[in-house]
Amino acid sequence: MSDVANVIIVGSGPAGLTAAIYTARASLSPIVIEGEPSSTSDQPGGQLMLTTEVENFPGFPEGIMGPELMMNFRAQAERFGAQFITEKVTAIDVESRPYRVWVRDTEYQAHSLIVSTGARALMLGIDGEDRLLGHGVSTCATCDGFFFRGQEIAVVGGGDSAIEEATFLTKFADKVTLIHRRDEFRASKIMQQRAFDNPKIEILWNHTVTAINGDSRLEGVDVTNTVDGTVSTLPVTGLFVAIGHRPNTDLFAGILDMDETGYLVTAPGSTATNIDGVFACGDVQDHTYRQAITAAGSGCMAAIDAERWLEAQHD
């Protein structure tokens, strides 16, 4: 590619699309490489494309479907001149400027990069899980807990996140069964005590979820005892998988600084990475909040950081 773009944005969830809106309005003519529709890890639109109703994004008092919200983001970025490439980035080179990005055999060049490839929730890997995601199966208590008022639900996991999710869900559900494959939690002692002290939480030790029941809506889960192999059914209407998240950072290994869990490291109060002119935003560098609104906010930050950095380079 002979033309050098001002900015290339890798990823198109709330963070990437907000960055696209802001950089496009700043006349930077961003190129957004949004991912492949067939990819579950970094598909166009991010994790909200797998979500049904979103009720906690400001400005939509009646709620909005996740895919519709992302299509609105995309249309807004296009309106201001963002260019979209519906492919997956296969390699990058940021050793010298202009930076180079490859989509298979096609090379793109840019003066700056914004990385917004997001993260994905680790799943159980059993039949029905993908089909019922957003229809009783969830990976986000903060997002979906409200929909389970007065119901009996289950949470899978044994770490701080699982107990935090279970505790949060007791605000809505009548009963929360915390399913753990071992006979002790790996969570911190204070988090464990919160679970033990909560009358709405029942702990099912030494069990794993081995089947998800229901065609169009979750109707229960089968659990298998890891000690004696017996199988029983829990008649829950909601299943929250809380066994961790993994950032989509394989592409940047050995290039951009990461923490011990693979999240990109950015400078305090900034979206700047260890490479000058490369910025990161959204869930790829946020393992604390993981919300659409915080991702969008950091996408705005990355766009402003990139614009100011480009101005300082006299580009």
C-alpha positions in Angstrom: 0.0 0.0 0.0 1.5 3.3 -1.1 -0.7 5.6 1.0 0.1 5.9 4.7 -2.9 6.3 6.9 -2.9 8.6 10.0 -4.2 5.9 12.2 -5.2 2.2 11.9 -7.6 0.8 14.5 -7.4 -2.9 15.2 -10.7 -4.2 16.6 -14.2 -2.9 16.5 -16.0 -3.3 19.8 -17.2 -0.3 21.8 -13.6 0.9 22.3 -12.5 0.6 18.7 -15.6 2.1 17.2 -15.6 5.0 19.6 -11.9 5.6 18.7 -13.0 5.5 15.0 -15.8 8.1 15.6 -13.4 10.5 17.4 -10.5 10.1 15.0 -12.8 10.4 12.0 -14.3 13.6 13.3 -10.8 14.9 13.8 -10.2 14.4 10.1 -7.7 11.6 10.6 -9.4 9.3 8.2 -9.0 6.1 10.3 -8.8 2.6 8.8 -10.6 0.2 11.1 -9.7 -3.5 10.6 -12.7 -4.9 12.4 -12.2 -8.7 12.4 -13.9 -11.6 10.8 -17.5 -12.5 11.3 -16.5 -16.2 11.7 -14.2 -15.4 14.7 -15.6 -15.8 18.2 -12.6 -14.0 19.8 -12.4 -10.8 17.9 -15.4 -10.6 15.6 -16.7 -7.3 14.3 -18.6 -5.5 17.1 -16.9 -7.4 19.9 -18.7 -9.2 22.7 -21.8 -7.2 22.5 -22.6 -9.0 19.2 -23.2 -12.0 21.4 -25.5 -10.1 23.8 -29.2 -9.8 23.6 -30.7 -6.8 25.5 -28.4 -4.0 26.9 -30.1 -2.0 29.6 -27.2 -0.2 31.2 -25.7 1.8 28.3 -26.6 5.5 28.9 -29.1 7.0 26.5 -31.4 4.0 25.9 -34.0 4.1 28.7 -35.9 1.2 27.2 -32.7 -0.8 26.5 -31.2 -1.8 23.1 -30.1 -5.1 21.5 -26.3 -5.5 21.6 -25.9 -6.0 17.9 -28.1 -3.0 17.1 -26.0 -0.8 19.5 -22.8 -1.9 17.7 -24.2 -1.3 14.3 -25.2 2.2 15.4 -21.6 2.8 16.6 -20.3 1.6 13.2 -22.7 3.7 11.2 -21.7 6.8 13.2 -18.0 6.2 12.5 -18.8 5.6 8.8 -20.7 8.8 8.6 -17.6 10.8 9.6 -15.4 8.9 7.1 -13.9 5.9 8.8 -13.0 3.1 6.4 -13.7 -0.5 7.4 -11.9 -3.7 6.5 -13.8 -6.8 7.5 -10.7 -9.0 7.9 -8.5 -10.1 10.7 -5.0 -8.7 11.2 -2.4 -11.4 10.8 0.8 -9.5 11.6 2.2 -6.2 12.7 5.6 -4.4 12.5 6.1 -1.4 14.8 9.9 -1.3 14.8 9.9 1.8 12.6 7.5 4.3 11.2 5.3 4.1 9.3 4.0 1.1 11.2 2.9 -1.8 9.1 -0.1 -4.1 9.5 -0.9 -7.1 7.4 -4.2 -8.8 6.5 -2.9 -12.0 5.0 -0.9 -10.8 2.0 -2.1 -7.2 2.0 0.0 -4.6 3.8 -1.4 -1.4 5.3 0.8 1.4 6.7 0.0 4.1 9.3 1.7 6.7 11.4 -0.1 5.5 14.5 -2.0 2.4 15.8 -4.9 2.0 18.2 -5.3 -1.6 19.6 -8.8 -2.5 20.7 -8.9 -6.2 20.2 -10.8 -6.8 23.4 -11.0 -9.9 25.6 -13.1 -13.0 25.6 -14.6 -14.8 28.5 -13.4 -18.4 29.0 -16.2 -20.8 28.5 -16.9 -24.3 29.6 -16.7 -25.9 26.2 -19.9 -27.9 26.3 -22.8 -28.3 23.9 -25.5 -25.6 24.1 -23.3 -23.0 25.7 -22.9 -20.9 22.6 -26.5 -21.4 21.5 -27.9 -20.2 24.7 -25.5 -17.4 25.4 -27.7 -14.4 26.0 -30.7 -16.7 26.5 -30.0 -17.8 30.1 -26.3 -18.3 29.8 -24.1 -15.3 30.6 -20.6 -14.2 31.3 -21.4 -10.9 33.0 -23.5 -10.6 36.2 -23.3 -6.8 36.0 -24.8 -6.8 32.5 -27.5 -9.5 33.0 -28.3 -9.9 36.6 -31.3 -7.7 36.5 -33.1 -10.1 34.2 -33.1 -12.9 36.8 -35.2 -11.3 39.6 -36.9 -13.8 41.8 -35.3 -16.8 40.0 -32.9 -19.6 40.9 -29.6 -19.4 39.1 -26.1 -20.8 39.2 -22.5 -19.5 38.9 -19.6 -21.6 37.8 -16.1 -20.9 39.3 -14.1 -20.7 42.4 -12.0 -17.5 42.2 -12.7 -14.0 43.4 -14.6 -13.1 40.3 -17.0 -16.1 40.7 -17.8 -15.2 44.3 -18.1 -11.5 43.4 -20.5 -12.4 40.7 -22.5 -14.7 42.9 -22.7 -12.1 45.7 -23.9 -9.5 43.2 -26.5 -11.8 41.8 -28.1 -12.3 45.2 -29.5 -8.8 44.8 -31.8 -10.1 42.2 -32.1 -13.9 42.4 -33.8 -15.9 45.2 -31.1 -18.5 45.2 -27.6 -18.7 43.7 -25.8 -22.0 43.5 -22.0 -21.6 43.3 -20.7 -24.7 41.4 -17.0 -25.5 42.0 -15.0 -28.5 40.7 -12.9 -28.8 43.9 -13.6 -28.9 47.6 -12.1 -25.5 48.4 -12.0 -22.1 46.7 -9.0 -20.4 45.3 -10.5 -17.1 46.1 -9.2 -14.8 48.8 -10.3 -15.6 52.4 -12.4 -12.4 52.6 -14.3 -13.3 49.4 -14.8 -16.9 50.6 -16.3 -15.6 53.9 -18.8 -13.4 52.0 -20.1 -16.5 50.2 -20.3 -18.6 53.3 -22.1 -15.8 55.2 -24.7 -15.1 52.4 -27.9 -17.0 53.0 -28.9 -16.9 49.4 -25.7 -18.6 48.2 -25.5 -22.4 48.3 -22.2 -24.0 47.4 -22.0 -27.2 45.4 -18.5 -28.6 46.0 -16.8 -31.2 43.7 -19.1 -30.7 40.8 -18.8 -29.6 37.1 -21.4 -28.6 34.6 -21.6 -31.3 32.0 -24.8 -30.4 30.1 -26.9 -27.4 29.4 -30.6 -28.0 28.8 -33.0 -26.1 26.7 -33.6 -25.2 23.1 -34.3 -21.5 22.9 -33.9 -20.7 26.6 -32.0 -22.3 29.5 -34.1 -24.8 31.3 -31.5 -26.3 33.7 -28.0 -27.8 33.8 -26.7 -31.3 34.5 -23.8 -31.4 37.0 -21.5 -34.3 37.6 -19.9 -35.2 40.9 -16.1 -35.2 40.4 -15.7 -37.7 43.3 -18.2 -40.5 42.5 -19.4 -39.6 39.0 -23.0 -39.2 39.8 -25.1 -36.9 37.7 -27.9 -34.6 38.9 -29.9 -31.8 37.4 -30.2 -28.3 38.7 -33.5 -26.6 37.6 -31.9 -23.1 37.2 -33.0 -20.5 34.7 -29.7 -18.7 34.6 -26.0 -19.9 34.4 -23.2 -17.4 34.8 -19.8 -18.7 33.7 -17.1 -17.0 35.8 -13.9 -18.9 35.2 -11.9 -16.0 33.8 -11.2 -13.9 30.8 -8.4 -13.9 28.2 -7.3 -10.8 26.4 -6.9 -11.1 22.6 -3.2 -10.2 22.6 -1.5 -13.1 20.9 -0.8 -10.9 17.9 1.3 -8.5 20.1 3.3 -11.0 22.1 6.9 -9.9 22.4 6.0 -6.5 20.8 3.8 -4.7 23.3 4.3 -4.8 27.1 1.8 -7.1 28.9 1.0 -8.0 32.5 1.3 -11.6 33.8 -2.2 -12.4 32.5 -1.7 -11.0 29.0 -3.4 -7.7 29.2 -1.7 -4.8 27.5 0.0 -2.3 29.8 -0.6 1.4 29.3 0.9 4.4 31.0 -0.9 5.7 34.0 -3.6 8.3 33.0 -3.0 7.5 29.3 -3.7 4.8 26.6 0.0 4.9 25.5 1.8 1.6 25.2 5.6 1.0 25.4 5.8 1.8 21.7 5.6 5.4 20.7 2.5 6.1 18.6 0.8 2.8 19.6 -2.2 3.1 21.9 -4.5 0.5 23.6 -8.0 0.8 24.8 -11.0 -1.3 26.0 -11.0 -4.8 27.4 -7.6 -5.6 25.9 -6.0 -3.4 28.6 -8.8 -3.3 31.2 -9.3 -6.4 33.4 -11.1 -4.5 36.1 -14.4 -3.0 34.7 -15.0 -4.8 31.4 -18.1 -2.7 30.6 -19.2 -1.3 27.2 -19.4 2.2 28.6 -15.8 2.1 30.1 -14.5 0.6 26.9 -16.1 3.4 24.9 -14.6 5.9 27.2 -11.1 4.5 26.8 -11.6 4.5 23.0 -12.3 8.2 23.2 -9.1 8.6 25.3 -7.1 6.6 22.8 -8.4 8.7 19.9 -7.5 12.0 21.6 -4.1 10.6 22.7 -3.4 9.5 19.1 -4.5 12.9 17.7 -2.3 14.8 20.1 0.7 12.5 19.4 0.3 12.9 15.7 0.2 16.7 16.1 3.4 16.6 18.1 5.0 14.7 15.3 3.9 17.4 12.9 1.9 14.9 10.9 
